Amino acid sequence: MRTNVVLNDELLDEAFKFSQSISTKRELIEVALREYVNNRKRKNIRELRGKIKLAENYDYKYTEPNQTCRGGL
């Protein structure tokens, strides 16, 4: 989607200092939007803490690939 926006030049310059591999404003904004969305998703997951009840015998350390969970989930 093409759009025109007015951006804070100082903020753009500062963002470019932290992004060594990004060379265009378009790419910088796209990366920033992805990071924003990912941060919001993580925040939403954290809000679930304490609201999900796991089986009593669930073993959170058990992470073998292609194996069923010993907790019966």
Backbone hydrogen bonds, N-H to C=O, Kabsch-Sander energy under -0.5 kcal/mol:
donor,donor_aa,acceptor,acceptor_aa,energy
7,L,5,V,-0.6
9,D,7,L,-0.7
12,L,8,N,-2.3
13,D,9,D,-2.6
14,E,10,E,-2.2
15,A,11,L,-2.4
16,F,12,L,-2.5
17,K,13,D,-1.3
18,F,14,E,-1.0
18,F,15,A,-0.7
19,S,15,A,-0.7
19,S,16,F,-0.5
20,Q,18,F,-0.7
22,I,19,S,-0.5
28,L,24,T,-2.2
29,I,25,K,-2.7
30,E,26,R,-2.2
31,V,27,E,-2.5
32,A,28,L,-2.3
33,L,29,I,-2.4
34,R,30,E,-2.1
35,E,31,V,-2.6
36,Y,32,A,-2.2
37,V,33,L,-2.4
38,N,34,R,-2.7
39,N,35,E,-2.4
40,R,36,Y,-2.1
41,K,37,V,-2.2
42,R,38,N,-2.2
43,K,39,N,-2.2
44,N,40,R,-2.3
45,I,41,K,-1.9
46,R,42,R,-2.4
47,E,43,K,-1.5
48,L,45,I,-1.5
49,R,46,R,-1.6
51,K,48,L,-2.8
52,I,48,L,-0.6
53,K,51,K,-0.5
54,L,52,I,-0.5
58,Y,55,A,-1.9
60,Y,58,Y,-0.7
62,Y,59,D,-1.5
63,T,61,K,-0.9
67,Q,64,E,-1.0
72,G,69,C,-1.3
